[in-house]
């Protein structure tokens, strides 16, 4: 066999092996290529080695030298391919701009809206005080939003301009329907269905046609509390509100009652809380008016109760020094991400 033929065969073998090892995209393909070229029994290199014996005597040293070079080249090709497939990211291994030591990109994670967080926290606190959470509808009738709450037709709160009456609902329902203007509606719904004692809170949206400004929004949230039992007093109301405030705001919180008027409580008070040396107006409260107890079939001679209604935006805003409640609804993630 001529040396030139022997060398040509080896070169062809090398070119083919370069393609097979270099193109192997997974370990199984690479292993198949290894057996094909480097296999100890029938590998193509082994086959080529047989030709070495047939090369003319004087050319043997040159043929042997070339054979060894090709063998080393094949071993190196295999080792390279093996290393390439063992790298963590095979696709990136050939990319000089890929730096596996870079810290990586943080995936932005969402979380609950601050008001939702506040609502969950308030439920938790009141739950510990023995209040169970109930829900009421946001579309209400006049009985639950006004009548049963001792708010007569002549009361300014019933002015259609002060409420969101629903034109469509009116035609469907037996009477006018409106978006509830207060969560006190839930007091009635619960008492109508339950015998005393009652100890509930209800949190949810209420609607009033107010212009939006730093402290008003046409939709906001209230937390309503109601406790009816034998011998309930104003002192119980103050204790519960104080425990509530201490749990929510932390530290020592003082409660102040200012005389006020609500149709559904008698006496009625405005509730202020002293926190970080500032008085904060929290909402209204009082002893459930006997007319309300009668409207739901309770006997005011037997049971008494207290009720309160606080603004969720207000407590949350005060705790986190939010000065404009519209921030809660703009959905600017720069604001929301702070909670
Ligand atoms: N419903 C009242 C409002 O929206 C707040 C309120 C005052 C609720 C006194 C009560 C209460 O339960 O006893 O302004």
Boltz pocket constraint, residues with backbone or C-beta under 6 A from the ligand:
constraints:
  - pocket:
      binder: B
      contacts: [[A, 181], [A, 182], [A, 183], [A, 184], [A, 224], [A, 225], [A, 262], [A, 264], [A, 265], [A, 269], [A, 283], [A, 284], [A, 285], [A, 286], [A, 287], [A, 306], [A, 307], [A, 308], [A, 309], [A, 310]]
      max_distance: 6.0
